[in-house]
Amino acid sequence: MVFKKLIAALWIGMLLFTSHAFSQEKTVQKINTNPALWVIENQGHKTYFLGSIHLLPKDVVWYGSKIKSAFEAADEVIFEIDMSDPQMEKKAQAIMMKYVMLPEGQSLKSVLDEETYKRSMLVAKNLLGAPEAGVSAFQPWFLSLQFTVVSVMKMGFNPNEGIDKKIAAFAKLKNVKVSALETIEDQMSAIGGQKMSVQLEMLKDTLHQLDDFSKYMKDLLDAWKSGDEKELATALVDYMKKSPELYEALLVKRNKAWVSVLEKLMAAKQNNFVVVGAAHLVGSDSVLNMLKAKGYKVSRVQ
């Protein structure tokens, strides 16, 4: 289950790589939530941290109270990648071509065992509506990601309801400065640059877990809505550790790189509002723990 949970934790930017959309326009009953919010105070200024779920059902209400106040006090909003860049999708599509396709002369049929290949093609047809020829040249990691994201969207999770999209829209409306912790290239290389054996494990795990994915998503969403750090760490981080290479590349290495960027922002005598995937803010190697180790006091405010 590690890779299914891993991908769910790291959706930011990944939605650019699927063209599927599912309408969920029915009337829904709103569900209020209390997601975790942290703050670091430095020289009289505050930097807030909110863990994002990059797709959400329409009935989840999270913007209000302390989150709203923290955002409205911010001089700068910081995302994993620059959500204000109008060329972001175009840039992502260009960069992803370096990582999405198998090397010339290879195909999924040549790198997968027969059972996994047949299962992959069946799911591609039934879930994505894609024929064998349409997916046979994809890298295994990318096909795994497609299966996961489309499955989640079919459950009613909407990319337009995601935390990042909403906060980015608020920032544009309020004309607040927006910046990034990394580039699209950084993000893409972290997952797309994995060796074939890791990618094959990812795809096999995703195929195995698709049938019970709805339960996992419910548990993850419940943990996020209630701000349960322990359950979030279990869902998003603990299983990831079973694959040390991906854990290091997708969480630890990136978190370490972000710390130096965040320190500069916190020294800028301004208030900041940081929105990153929830997996980066919980667990032993979280960004917050890394900042604590450098002497910053992190307080939970919601």
C-alpha positions in Angstrom: 0.0 0.0 0.0 3.0 2.3 0.4 3.0 3.7 -3.2 -0.7 4.3 -3.3 -0.5 6.3 -0.1 2.7 8.0 -1.3 1.1 9.3 -4.4 -1.9 10.5 -2.5 0.4 12.5 -0.3 2.2 14.2 -3.2 -0.5 15.4 -5.6 0.7 19.0 -6.0 1.5 19.6 -9.6 0.6 16.0 -10.5 -2.9 17.0 -11.7 -1.2 18.8 -14.6 -0.4 15.4 -16.0 -3.9 14.1 -16.5 -6.6 15.4 -18.8 -9.5 13.6 -17.2 -12.2 15.5 -15.5 -15.3 14.4 -13.6 -18.3 16.7 -12.8 -19.7 16.6 -9.3 -22.4 19.2 -9.5 -25.0 17.7 -7.3 -26.2 19.5 -4.2 -24.1 18.6 -1.2 -24.3 19.1 2.6 -21.3 21.1 3.8 -19.0 19.5 6.3 -17.0 21.8 8.6 -13.4 20.8 9.4 -10.6 21.7 11.7 -7.3 20.9 9.8 -4.0 21.4 11.6 -2.4 24.9 11.4 1.1 25.7 12.8 3.0 28.9 13.3 6.6 30.1 13.9 7.1 33.5 15.3 10.3 35.2 14.4 11.3 38.8 15.4 7.6 39.8 15.8 6.5 38.3 12.5 4.6 35.1 11.9 4.9 32.2 9.4 1.9 29.9 9.3 2.0 26.3 7.9 -1.1 24.6 6.4 -0.9 21.0 5.1 -2.7 20.6 1.8 -4.9 17.9 0.4 -4.7 18.7 -3.3 -8.1 17.3 -4.2 -11.2 17.6 -2.0 -14.9 16.8 -2.2 -17.1 19.9 -2.5 -18.7 19.3 0.8 -15.5 20.0 2.8 -15.4 23.5 4.3 -12.0 24.4 5.7 -11.4 28.1 5.0 -12.4 30.2 8.0 -11.5 31.1 11.5 -7.8 30.9 12.2 -6.8 29.8 8.7 -8.7 32.7 7.2 -7.1 35.1 9.7 -3.6 33.7 9.1 -4.0 34.1 5.3 -5.4 37.6 5.4 -2.4 38.7 7.6 0.1 37.3 5.1 2.5 39.5 3.1 3.5 36.5 1.1 2.0 33.1 0.3 4.4 30.2 -0.4 3.6 27.0 -2.3 5.6 24.0 -3.3 5.6 25.4 -6.9 4.5 28.8 -8.1 0.8 28.5 -8.3 0.5 32.1 -9.8 2.6 31.3 -12.9 0.2 31.4 -15.9 2.7 29.3 -17.8 2.9 26.6 -15.1 0.9 24.0 -17.0 2.8 24.6 -20.2 6.1 24.3 -18.5 5.0 21.1 -16.6 3.9 19.5 -19.8 7.3 20.2 -21.5 9.3 19.0 -18.5 7.3 15.9 -17.9 8.2 14.6 -21.4 11.7 13.9 -20.1 10.3 11.5 -17.5 7.0 10.1 -18.7 8.0 8.0 -21.7 10.1 4.8 -21.7 13.4 4.9 -23.6 13.1 4.2 -27.3 12.8 0.5 -28.0 11.1 -0.3 -24.7 7.5 -0.7 -23.9 5.5 -1.7 -20.8 5.2 -5.1 -22.3 9.0 -5.5 -22.3 9.5 -4.3 -18.7 6.5 -5.8 -17.0 5.8 -9.4 -16.2 2.9 -10.9 -18.1 0.4 -10.8 -15.3 1.1 -7.2 -14.3 1.0 -6.1 -18.0 -2.4 -7.7 -18.6 -3.8 -6.2 -15.4 -2.4 -2.7 -16.3 -3.9 -2.8 -19.7 -7.3 -3.8 -18.4 -7.3 -1.0 -15.8 -6.1 1.5 -18.4 -9.0 0.5 -20.6 -11.7 0.4 -17.9 -10.5 3.3 -15.7 -8.8 5.7 -18.2 -10.6 4.7 -21.4 -7.2 4.3 -22.9 -6.3 1.6 -25.4 -3.1 -0.5 -25.1 -1.3 1.6 -27.8 -2.1 4.8 -25.8 -0.3 3.8 -22.7 2.3 1.2 -23.7 5.1 3.7 -23.9 4.5 5.2 -20.5 7.0 4.9 -17.6 5.5 2.6 -14.9 5.5 5.4 -12.3 3.3 7.6 -14.6 0.8 4.9 -15.3 0.5 4.3 -11.6 -0.1 7.9 -10.9 -2.7 8.1 -13.6 -4.6 5.1 -12.1 -4.5 6.7 -8.6 -5.5 10.3 -9.5 -8.3 9.2 -11.8 -9.6 6.8 -9.2 -9.7 9.6 -6.6 -11.5 11.9 -8.9 -14.1 9.3 -9.6 -14.7 9.2 -5.9 -15.8 12.9 -6.1 -12.5 14.5 -5.1 -12.1 17.7 -7.2 -8.8 19.4 -8.1 -10.6 22.7 -8.2 -11.5 22.2 -4.5 -8.0 21.5 -3.5 -6.3 23.7 -0.8 -3.6 24.9 -3.2 -6.0 26.0 -5.9 -8.3 27.8 -3.4 -5.5 29.7 -1.6 -3.9 30.6 -5.0 -7.2 32.1 -6.1 -7.5 34.0 -2.8 -4.0 35.3 -3.2 -4.6 36.5 -6.8 -7.8 38.2 -5.7 -6.1 39.9 -2.8 -3.0 40.7 -4.9 -0.7 39.0 -2.4 2.9 38.1 -3.4 3.3 34.4 -4.3 6.5 32.4 -4.3 7.7 28.7 -4.4 9.9 26.3 -2.5 11.0 24.4 -5.6 10.6 24.2 -9.3 8.4 21.9 -11.4 11.6 20.2 -12.5 12.6 19.5 -8.9 9.3 18.0 -8.2 9.1 15.9 -11.4 12.6 14.5 -11.1 12.0 13.4 -7.5 9.3 10.9 -8.6 10.1 10.4 -12.3 13.8 9.9 -11.8 13.4 6.7 -9.9 15.1 3.5 -11.2 12.9 0.9 -13.0 12.7 -1.6 -10.1 11.2 1.1 -7.8 8.7 2.1 -10.5 7.7 -1.5 -11.1 7.0 -1.9 -7.4 5.0 1.3 -7.4 2.8 0.1 -10.3 2.2 -3.4 -8.8 1.3 -1.9 -5.5 -1.2 0.5 -7.0 -2.9 -2.3 -9.0 -3.1 -4.4 -5.9 -4.7 -1.7 -3.8 -7.2 -0.1 -6.2 -10.1 -2.1 -4.9 -9.8 -0.7 -1.4 -8.6 2.7 -2.3 -11.9 4.4 -1.2 -11.4 3.3 2.4 -7.9 4.7 2.5 -9.1 8.0 1.1 -11.8 8.2 3.6 -9.4 7.5 6.5 -6.9 10.1 5.1 -9.6 12.7 4.7 -11.0 12.1 8.2 -7.5 12.5 9.7 -6.9 15.7 7.8 -10.3 17.2 8.6 -9.8 16.6 12.3 -6.2 17.7 12.4 -5.0 14.3 13.7 -1.2 14.5 13.3 -0.7 10.9 14.4 -3.1 9.5 11.9 -1.9 11.7 9.1 1.7 10.5 9.7 0.5 6.9 9.7 -1.4 7.4 6.4 1.1 9.6 4.6 4.5 8.9 6.0 4.9 5.6 7.9 4.1 3.4 4.9 6.3 5.5 2.7 9.3 4.6 4.8 9.0 1.0 3.6 10.5 2.3 0.3 13.7 4.1 1.6 14.7 5.4 -1.9 11.3 7.1 -2.5 11.0 8.3 1.1 14.4 10.0 0.8 13.7 11.5 -2.6 10.2 12.6 -2.2 10.1 13.8 1.4 13.5 14.0 3.2 15.6 15.5 0.5 12.9 18.0 -0.5 12.2 19.0 3.1 15.8 19.7 3.7 16.0 21.9 0.6 12.9 23.8 1.6 14.3 24.7 5.1 16.9 27.1 3.7 14.2 28.8 1.6 11.9 29.1 4.6 14.6 30.5 6.8 15.2 33.4 4.3 11.4 34.1 4.2 11.1 34.1 8.0 14.1 36.5 8.2 12.4 39.0 5.8 10.4 40.8 8.5 7.1 39.9 7.0 4.2 37.5 7.7 4.1 34.3 5.6 1.5 31.7 4.8 3.0 28.4 3.7 0.9 25.7 1.9 2.5 22.3 1.2 1.4 18.8 1.0 0.3 17.5 4.4 2.9 14.7 4.3 5.7 17.3 4.5 4.4 18.7 7.9 4.0 15.4 9.9 6.3 12.6 10.9 9.8 12.5 12.2 11.4 14.1 9.1 8.9 16.8 8.6 9.8 20.4 7.6 8.5 21.5 11.0 10.8 19.1 12.9 13.7 20.2 10.8 13.0 23.8 11.7 12.7 22.8 15.4 16.1 21.2 15.2 17.5 24.6 14.0 16.1 26.3 17.1 12.7 27.6 15.9 9.7 27.3 18.1 6.8 25.7 16.3 3.3 26.1 17.9 0.1 24.3 16.9 -2.7 27.0 16.7 -5.5 24.8 15.3 
